[in-house]
Amino acid sequence: MDRTTVIAQAVLLLAALVPAGYVYYRVRFAPRPKPAYRSVAVLVLGDIGRSPRMMYHSESFAQNGFETFVVGYEGAQPPRSLLSLPRVHFIYLSPPPAFISRLPTTLYRLFAPLKVLYQVLSVLSALLGRIPHPPEYIIVQNPPSIPTLALVQLVVRLRGSKLIIDWHNLGYSILALRLGQGSAFVRLAKRFEEKFGQKAYAHLFVTNAMKEHLVKAWGLIGRTVVLHDRPPAHFHPASPAETHQSHHSGPIVTLRPDRPALLVTSTSWTPDEDFSILVRALTAYERRARVVNGTADVSDASGDADATKKGTKLPKVLMIVTGKGELREQYMEEIIRRETEGRWQWVTCRSAWLEAADYPLLLGSADIGISLHSSSSALDLPMKVVDMFGCGLPVCALGYPCLDELVKDGENGLVFKDSDELAEQLERLLTGFPNSPSLANLRGSLRRTHAPSHMPYSAPLKAGDPDSEELAWGSWSDNWDRLVRPLVIDGNDSLAEIALRAITEAYAEQN
Ligand SMILES: Nc1nc2c(ncn2[C@@H]2O[C@H](COP(=O)(O)OP(=O)(O)O[C@H]3O[C@H](CO)[C@@H](O)[C@H](O)[C@@H]3O)[C@@H](O)[C@H]2O)c(=O)[nH]1
């Protein structure tokens, strides 16, 4: 090795060591700045407008007097209820080059570090530079875990903030869907998530199952609270007038007795939702409707010849799939191909992305909701079902362990295991539509047991009753105020501390 190469390498090493040494010094020795009282950074390494739970957190923090910095990627428009709050500030991250996510698996592995480096720099610059003062709390969504968890651990050490990890799912289990359970990357990702996710001021979970699993498996340090998803207050069954309005602005719904049944599923089109189940179920429904309604070939109709005479007719079905995501094109092409080639008469399926205000309106106008969420970890729950329950919409949901924390088979919805069972449930619920007794029973029992507390038909919440969640649903903010507010407001400040801080702040403002 010649002298110039050695000198060049030494210079490069020094150039890398100086910033690393500075960060180490700041973490270990530099005095911590005092975080700004009642301020929070809400971090999601994804499209903010498509991260409902983090938007609801942001709204709740802001409504509780927190200066709220929402950090994430710009994309779908967040709801007006969030945009209009005076204390909410959006800090958008610059997205990594889009081509990386579209690469095939082998090339993706090669370029993944570049994507991570990009994310590291944009998150650090947002949390360390673009938020004017250290926030009192940083709440981060997990997943994604890499690199977010390591970064927030570093930032809370540097800025003296308190970390709250909001566990939506396990990042490594999602990676395993793509790379396989045995992959070394998946094992590495699991170690990473455990190491950097273990310690926080508080951990929030979407299910009891996830809390129990993580507390036991990873020995979490910090307070632990299960905050089940709940719909915000504007999710409710649509009145006929609202349904009529939605007819004019978009999807085709009318209240005529010969109207089609409106089915809805919402999704991020991720690999944990197998849409082929829905495609096969709709194909089966079309076949059954032809037979039952007497429009099938004679050969198809064997054994069902008298179904029409009994008046057990099936309605036309309009299936709307809402949401954006990578697998949308692939599945919608398959559906349209089947519709055209099979000359479907009884089923029409369309996809749509709705404005935040129109999404609950569609759910509130629909007849049946469908969930294909299968959960990569079997520890989380489908948010879409929460949305649907909020809108009084009965649900057919794909079953998996822990789903019963939300869907109770036969009480507030039906649970299916495959496309045959889903097709059978649709037929049962839609026979005689719009006057189907099975559908009316399910809707009635859902509204009795799982109605949001702000709806007039809801059962009253019983104060102090641990089971009251089963009787009536609090809205998101009821739940947040009951479970998270005490952690971030009442939790650890003495009255004297609060008063002293208020006086200091008022004095600082005057000067
Ligand atoms: N505005 C709008 N929002 C939509 C639309 N379609 C879907 N969404 C939003 O997208 C969500 C469904 O996305 P998924 O990614 O399929 O969510 P999930 O599987 O039901 O729930 C996951 O995310 C939750 C919170 O982010 C987690 O709590 C849960 O455990 C799970 O991981 C819906 O709840 C809704 O908020 C639309 O057309 N318009």
Ligand as a Chemical Component Dictionary entry (heavy atoms), coordinates in Angstrom:
data_LIG
# 
_chem_comp.id                   LIG 
_chem_comp.type                 NON-POLYMER 
_chem_comp.pdbx_formal_charge   0 
_chem_comp.three_letter_code    LIG 
# 
loop_
_chem_comp_atom.comp_id 
_chem_comp_atom.atom_id 
_chem_comp_atom.alt_atom_id 
_chem_comp_atom.type_symbol 
_chem_comp_atom.charge 
_chem_comp_atom.model_Cartn_x 
_chem_comp_atom.model_Cartn_y 
_chem_comp_atom.model_Cartn_z 
_chem_comp_atom.pdbx_ordinal 
LIG N1  N1  N 0 -59.218 8.030  4.021  1  
LIG C1  C1  C 0 -59.250 6.756  3.682  2  
LIG N2  N2  N 0 -58.728 5.845  4.536  3  
LIG C2  C2  C 0 -58.773 4.561  4.147  4  
LIG C3  C3  C 0 -59.344 4.155  2.923  5  
LIG N3  N3  N 0 -59.222 2.817  2.848  6  
LIG C4  C4  C 0 -58.611 2.405  3.960  7  
LIG N4  N4  N 0 -58.329 3.452  4.754  8  
LIG C5  C5  C 0 -57.613 3.454  6.047  9  
LIG O1  O1  O 0 -56.741 2.349  6.051  10 
LIG C6  C6  C 0 -57.042 1.480  7.152  11 
LIG C7  C7  C 0 -56.899 0.048  6.735  12 
LIG O2  O2  O 0 -55.552 -0.125 6.432  13 
LIG P1  P1  P 0 -54.788 -1.457 6.822  14 
LIG O3  O3  O 0 -53.336 -1.228 6.635  15 
LIG O4  O4  O 0 -55.423 -2.576 6.074  16 
LIG O5  O5  O 0 -55.049 -1.495 8.384  17 
LIG P2  P2  P 0 -55.462 -2.742 9.254  18 
LIG O6  O6  O 0 -54.773 -3.966 8.779  19 
LIG O7  O7  O 0 -56.941 -2.789 9.325  20 
LIG O8  O8  O 0 -54.854 -2.333 10.681 21 
LIG C8  C8  C 0 -53.432 -2.236 10.874 22 
LIG O9  O9  O 0 -53.090 -0.920 11.181 23 
LIG C9  C9  C 0 -53.589 -0.430 12.450 24 
LIG C10 C10 C 0 -53.207 0.991  12.759 25 
LIG O10 O10 O 0 -52.428 1.630  11.851 26 
LIG C11 C11 C 0 -53.098 -1.311 13.576 27 
LIG O11 O11 O 0 -53.662 -0.845 14.789 28 
LIG C12 C12 C 0 -53.538 -2.714 13.309 29 
LIG O12 O12 O 0 -53.046 -3.527 14.338 30 
LIG C13 C13 C 0 -53.021 -3.190 11.957 31 
LIG O13 O13 O 0 -51.625 -3.309 11.961 32 
LIG C14 C14 C 0 -58.460 1.797  7.516  33 
LIG O14 O14 O 0 -58.655 1.539  8.888  34 
LIG C15 C15 C 0 -58.589 3.272  7.188  35 
LIG O15 O15 O 0 -58.166 4.056  8.274  36 
LIG C16 C16 C 0 -59.874 5.153  2.044  37 
LIG O16 O16 O 0 -60.378 4.910  0.946  38 
LIG N5  N5  N 0 -59.792 6.418  2.493  39 
# 
loop_
_chem_comp_bond.comp_id 
_chem_comp_bond.atom_id_1 
_chem_comp_bond.atom_id_2 
_chem_comp_bond.value_order 
_chem_comp_bond.pdbx_ordinal 
LIG N1  C1  SING 1  
LIG C1  N2  DOUB 2  
LIG C1  N5  SING 3  
LIG N2  C2  SING 4  
LIG C2  C3  DOUB 5  
LIG C2  N4  SING 6  
LIG C3  N3  SING 7  
LIG C3  C16 SING 8  
LIG N3  C4  DOUB 9  
LIG C4  N4  SING 10 
LIG N4  C5  SING 11 
LIG C5  O1  SING 12 
LIG C5  C15 SING 13 
LIG O1  C6  SING 14 
LIG C6  C7  SING 15 
LIG C6  C14 SING 16 
LIG C7  O2  SING 17 
LIG O2  P1  SING 18 
LIG P1  O3  DOUB 19 
LIG P1  O4  SING 20 
LIG P1  O5  SING 21 
LIG O5  P2  SING 22 
LIG P2  O6  DOUB 23 
LIG P2  O7  SING 24 
LIG P2  O8  SING 25 
LIG O8  C8  SING 26 
LIG C8  O9  SING 27 
LIG C8  C13 SING 28 
LIG O9  C9  SING 29 
LIG C9  C10 SING 30 
LIG C9  C11 SING 31 
LIG C10 O10 SING 32 
LIG C11 O11 SING 33 
LIG C11 C12 SING 34 
LIG C12 O12 SING 35 
LIG C12 C13 SING 36 
LIG C13 O13 SING 37 
LIG C14 O14 SING 38 
LIG C14 C15 SING 39 
LIG C15 O15 SING 40 
LIG C16 O16 DOUB 41 
LIG C16 N5  SING 42 
# 
